[in-house]
Amino acid sequence: MKITQVEAIPLFAPFADAFDGAVPPELSLPAFSMRNNPLLGQGAVIVRITTDEGLVGIGEAMGRPGPRGTAAHINEVLAPMLLGRDPRHHLALWIAMNEQMRFAPMGISGVDMALWDLRGKIYGDCLPNLLGGAMRETVDCYASPIPYMATPEASAEKAREFLQQGFRAVKLKIGRGLPADIAHVEAVRDAIGSDIKLLVDANGAYTVSQSIALAKDLVRLGVYWLEEPVHPEYPEDLARIRRRVDLPVVSGEWLGSWLAFRDLLKAEAVDVIMPNITRCGGFTGLLKIADLALLENVTVAPHGVGAGLGIVAAIAACAVMPNFLIYEYNQLFNPLRHTVMREPIDFADGVLRYKDGPGLGASLNEATIARYRVD
């Protein structure tokens, strides 16, 4: 069996089209990390790999910050490496791609995911079985984010909406200054009660000393974790914070290379890591990163920004990870999330369930591809 075609399709759904130009500010500026680069819409890169036997595997690569750049990387650099190769040799292909393009792991992620989807179709089995067997039938998740709402009361109302949808855990974006952050955290905690997990994410907004001061109030309010209090490229600062605070410190959503996760773990900087399957090397990369974390007694809570294929892939990976903690089921407005696939995402009562069809158990909605493709 040989690969005969590799195609990467960039998709982008502008917020302005969905809201007739009147985009709510909490969409374009939902977090501290967007302050200099507002979010104008939601993107994704869909990968299709075709074999000489007519089988087609599909995958998704991260669409941020620009889907066309990642699609060009796949089409112009990775595709020539794959043509004529056996798609069943996923690890050999992953190593070859990493040797050439360590600095661009997002494209590798989409290709690897499509290769695993092909593998499932070749053997007629679901991914949890092919990845070694499910350790859990359901995957715990949380709603994210409660973005930068105008008032603490508005943040509280958004949290209540998530609870009404069936979530048992929610994440609040912080980073607007300590007094404002505490006001919003207090309002959300009062709204959801003490039994619901409340996570916070600063997206690198603070210094070490500010993070330590903030954490004292977060502990008082029963916050579940403190995510990215400082920029993720400063693992030593994360380690200094971790030694001084009494709640888990979390980071990793922006990292792509498994080598970067190795450095984060070696610095003893985190209690939980957050790789994204569409950014960190697909199934192969994510599970290698999870194994690295397991050796350091660190749990994995995969980052969940993306379209539908990335979500169903992450759910399958979460099902087989021995050190899985919780998954981020992103709820920020995204026209691609539920329309890229024909099949629905299986969510109810605070948990997600993996699909038991061959490979990803998903098929592309070609109408959505045609509507949002930007190449």
C-alpha positions in Angstrom: 0.0 0.0 0.0 1.3 3.4 -1.0 0.4 7.1 -0.4 -0.7 8.7 -3.6 -1.9 12.1 -2.5 -1.6 14.4 0.5 -3.8 17.5 0.6 -4.1 20.2 3.2 -7.1 22.5 3.1 -7.1 25.7 5.2 -10.4 26.7 6.6 -11.4 30.1 8.3 -14.7 31.2 9.6 -14.6 35.0 10.3 -16.5 36.3 13.3 -17.6 39.4 11.3 -19.6 37.2 8.9 -21.4 35.5 11.7 -22.3 38.7 13.6 -22.8 41.1 10.7 -19.7 43.0 11.7 -20.8 43.6 15.3 -18.4 41.1 17.0 -18.8 40.9 20.8 -15.6 42.0 22.4 -15.3 38.9 24.5 -14.9 36.9 21.2 -12.1 39.0 19.7 -10.3 39.6 23.0 -11.2 36.6 25.1 -7.9 36.4 27.0 -4.6 38.2 27.9 -2.7 36.4 25.1 -5.0 38.1 22.5 -4.3 41.6 23.5 -1.9 42.4 20.6 -3.4 39.9 18.1 -7.2 39.9 18.4 -9.0 36.7 17.3 -10.8 37.5 14.1 -12.4 34.1 13.6 -11.8 30.4 13.9 -9.5 28.4 11.7 -8.4 24.8 11.0 -6.4 22.9 8.5 -8.0 19.6 7.2 -5.6 17.0 5.9 -6.6 14.2 3.5 -4.2 11.3 2.7 -5.2 9.0 -0.2 -3.7 5.6 -0.9 -3.4 3.5 -4.1 -6.1 1.2 -2.7 -8.6 4.0 -2.5 -8.6 4.5 1.3 -8.6 8.0 2.6 -7.5 9.2 6.0 -8.4 12.5 7.5 -6.9 14.7 10.2 -6.7 18.2 11.6 -3.9 20.6 12.2 -4.1 23.7 14.3 -5.5 26.7 12.4 -3.8 29.4 14.6 -2.4 31.9 13.9 -3.1 31.4 10.2 -4.4 28.2 8.5 -2.9 29.0 5.1 0.7 29.0 6.4 0.3 25.5 8.0 -1.5 24.2 4.9 1.3 25.4 2.7 3.9 23.7 5.0 2.0 20.4 4.6 1.5 20.7 0.9 4.9 22.0 -0.1 7.2 20.4 2.4 5.6 17.3 4.1 3.6 16.0 1.2 6.7 15.2 -1.0 8.2 13.3 1.9 5.1 11.1 2.1 4.2 10.3 -1.5 5.0 6.7 -2.4 5.5 5.7 1.3 3.5 3.0 3.2 0.9 4.8 5.4 1.1 2.0 7.9 4.7 3.1 8.8 3.3 5.9 10.9 6.2 6.0 13.4 8.9 6.0 10.7 7.1 8.8 8.9 6.6 10.8 12.1 10.4 10.6 12.9 11.3 11.6 9.4 9.0 14.6 9.5 10.3 15.7 12.9 13.9 15.5 11.7 13.1 17.9 8.9 10.6 20.3 10.5 10.9 20.3 14.2 10.0 24.0 14.2 6.6 23.4 12.6 4.9 20.6 14.5 1.3 21.7 13.6 1.5 20.4 10.1 3.0 17.1 11.4 0.0 16.8 13.7 -2.6 16.9 11.0 -0.6 14.4 8.9 -0.1 12.0 11.8 -3.8 12.1 12.7 -4.7 11.3 9.1 -2.2 8.4 9.1 -3.8 7.0 12.2 -7.3 7.4 10.7 -6.0 5.5 7.7 -4.6 2.8 10.0 -8.0 2.3 11.6 -9.7 2.0 8.2 -7.0 -0.5 7.0 -7.6 -2.7 10.0 -11.3 -1.9 10.5 -10.9 -0.9 14.2 -11.3 2.1 16.4 -8.4 4.2 17.5 -8.5 3.3 21.3 -8.1 -0.4 20.3 -5.2 0.4 17.9 -3.6 2.7 20.5 -3.4 -0.1 23.1 -6.9 -0.3 24.6 -9.2 2.1 26.4 -8.5 2.6 30.1 -11.8 4.5 30.5 -15.1 4.5 28.7 -15.8 8.2 29.4 -13.5 11.2 29.3 -14.0 13.9 32.0 -14.0 17.4 30.6 -14.6 21.1 31.5 -16.1 24.0 29.6 -13.7 26.7 28.5 -13.6 29.6 28.5 -15.5 32.1 30.5 -13.8 34.9 28.5 -13.3 38.5 29.5 -16.9 39.4 30.3 -17.6 43.0 31.1 -18.6 42.4 34.8 -18.2 39.7 37.4 -22.0 39.2 37.2 -21.7 38.5 33.5 -18.9 36.0 34.2 -21.1 34.3 36.8 -24.0 34.1 34.3 -21.8 32.5 31.7 -20.7 29.9 34.3 -24.3 29.1 35.0 -25.0 28.6 31.3 -22.3 26.0 31.2 -23.7 24.2 34.2 -27.1 24.1 32.4 -25.5 22.5 29.4 -24.3 19.6 31.6 -20.7 20.6 32.5 -19.3 19.8 36.0 -16.2 22.0 35.6 -15.6 25.4 34.1 -12.5 27.5 33.3 -12.3 31.3 33.8 -9.9 33.5 31.9 -8.0 35.8 34.2 -5.2 38.3 33.7 -6.9 41.7 33.9 -5.1 42.7 37.2 -5.3 41.0 40.6 -8.3 42.9 42.0 -10.4 42.4 38.9 -9.4 38.8 38.7 -10.4 38.1 42.3 -13.8 39.8 41.8 -14.6 37.6 38.8 -13.4 34.4 40.5 -15.5 35.2 43.6 -18.6 35.8 41.4 -18.2 32.6 39.5 -17.5 30.6 42.6 -20.6 32.0 44.3 -22.7 31.1 41.2 -21.5 27.5 40.8 -21.1 26.5 44.4 -18.3 24.5 46.0 -18.9 21.2 44.3 -18.1 22.3 40.7 -14.4 22.5 39.6 -13.3 26.0 38.9 -10.1 26.4 36.9 -8.4 29.7 36.0 -6.1 30.5 33.1 -3.9 33.7 33.0 -2.3 33.1 29.6 1.0 34.4 30.8 -0.3 37.7 32.2 1.8 38.0 35.4 5.2 38.1 37.0 6.4 35.5 39.5 5.6 37.7 42.6 2.1 38.6 41.2 1.4 35.0 40.6 2.3 34.0 44.1 0.1 36.7 45.6 -2.8 35.8 43.3 -2.5 32.1 44.3 -3.2 32.9 47.9 -6.7 34.2 47.1 -7.3 31.4 44.5 -6.6 28.8 47.2 -9.1 30.5 49.5 -11.7 30.3 46.8 -11.1 26.6 46.1 -9.7 27.0 42.6 -8.7 23.7 41.0 -5.6 24.9 39.1 -3.6 27.9 38.1 -2.8 27.8 34.4 0.0 29.7 32.7 0.5 32.4 35.3 3.7 33.5 33.5 4.7 33.0 29.8 5.2 29.3 29.0 8.7 29.8 27.6 10.0 30.6 31.1 9.9 27.2 32.8 12.2 28.3 35.6 9.7 31.0 36.6 6.9 28.4 36.6 9.0 26.2 38.8 9.6 29.1 41.3 5.8 29.7 41.4 5.1 26.0 41.8 7.4 25.8 44.9 5.5 28.6 46.6 1.8 28.0 45.9 -0.7 25.4 47.2 -2.5 24.5 44.0 -1.5 22.8 40.8 0.5 24.8 38.3 -0.4 24.0 34.6 1.2 24.9 31.3 1.9 23.5 27.8 -0.8 24.5 25.4 1.6 26.6 23.2 4.3 24.0 23.1 4.6 21.9 20.0 7.8 19.8 20.1 8.0 16.9 22.5 11.5 18.2 23.3 9.9 21.4 24.7 7.7 19.3 26.9 10.8 17.4 28.0 12.4 20.7 29.1 9.3 21.8 30.9 9.2 18.5 32.9 12.9 18.5 33.6 12.5 22.0 35.2 9.9 20.6 37.6 7.7 23.5 36.5 4.3 21.9 36.3 1.9 19.5 38.0 -0.2 19.1 34.8 0.7 19.5 31.1 -1.7 20.6 28.4 -0.5 19.4 24.9 -2.9 20.0 22.0 -3.1 17.0 19.6 -3.4 19.4 16.6 -0.2 21.2 17.5 2.1 18.7 19.3 2.6 16.0 16.7 -0.8 14.2 16.4 -1.4 10.9 18.2 2.2 9.9 18.0 3.5 13.1 19.5 0.8 13.4 22.2 1.3 9.9 23.5 5.0 10.3 23.6 4.6 13.5 25.6 2.2 11.7 27.9 4.8 9.0 28.5 7.4 11.6 29.3 5.0 13.1 31.9 4.2 9.7 33.3 7.9 9.2 34.2 7.7 12.4 36.2 4.4 11.6 37.9 2.8 14.5 36.0 -0.8 14.3 34.7 -2.1 15.3 31.3 -5.1 17.6 30.6 -5.0 18.1 26.8 -5.8 21.6 25.4 -8.9 21.5 23.4 -9.0 24.4 20.9 -9.8 23.3 17.4 -12.5 21.9 15.1 -14.3 18.6 15.3 -11.7 16.2 14.1 -9.2 17.4 16.6 -11.7 16.9 19.4 -12.7 13.3 18.5 -9.0 12.5 18.1 -8.2 14.0 21.5 -11.0 12.0 23.1 -9.6 8.8 21.7 -6.2 9.6 23.0 -7.5 10.6 26.4 -9.3 7.2 26.7 -5.9 5.3 26.5 -3.7 7.6 28.6 -2.9 6.2 32.1 -2.1 9.6 33.4 -5.0 11.5 31.9 -6.7 14.1 34.2 -9.3 16.1 32.4 -10.0 17.5 28.8 -10.7 21.0 27.8 -13.9 21.0 25.7 -13.6 24.5 24.3 -16.9 26.4 23.9 -15.8 29.7 22.5 -18.0 30.4 19.4 -16.6 28.4 16.5 -18.7 27.7 13.4 -16.3 24.8 12.5 -16.5 22.8 15.7 -19.7 20.8 14.9 -19.9 21.3 11.2 -16.6 19.9 9.9 -17.8 16.4 10.5 -21.1 14.7 9.7 -21.2 12.9 13.0 -22.0 14.7 16.3 -19.6 14.9 19.3 -20.8 12.7 22.0 -21.1 14.9 25.2 -23.5 14.5 28.1 -23.4 14.9 31.9 -19.9 16.4 32.0 -18.2 13.6 30.0 -17.2 12.9 26.4 -17.3 9.4 24.7 -15.0 8.2 22.0 -16.3 6.9 18.7 -16.1 3.2 18.0 -16.1 3.3 14.2 -12.9 2.6 12.2 -10.2 5.2 12.7 -11.5 8.5 13.9 -15.1 7.3 13.3 -15.7 10.5 11.5 -16.4 11.8 7.9 -16.0 15.2 6.5 -18.9 17.5 5.7 -17.9 18.6 2.3 -20.4 21.5 2.3 -18.5 23.0 5.3 -15.2 22.5 3.6 -16.4 24.3 0.5 -17.9 27.2 2.5 -14.9 28.0 4.7 -11.8 27.0 2.6 -9.5 29.9 2.0 -7.0 28.6 -0.5 
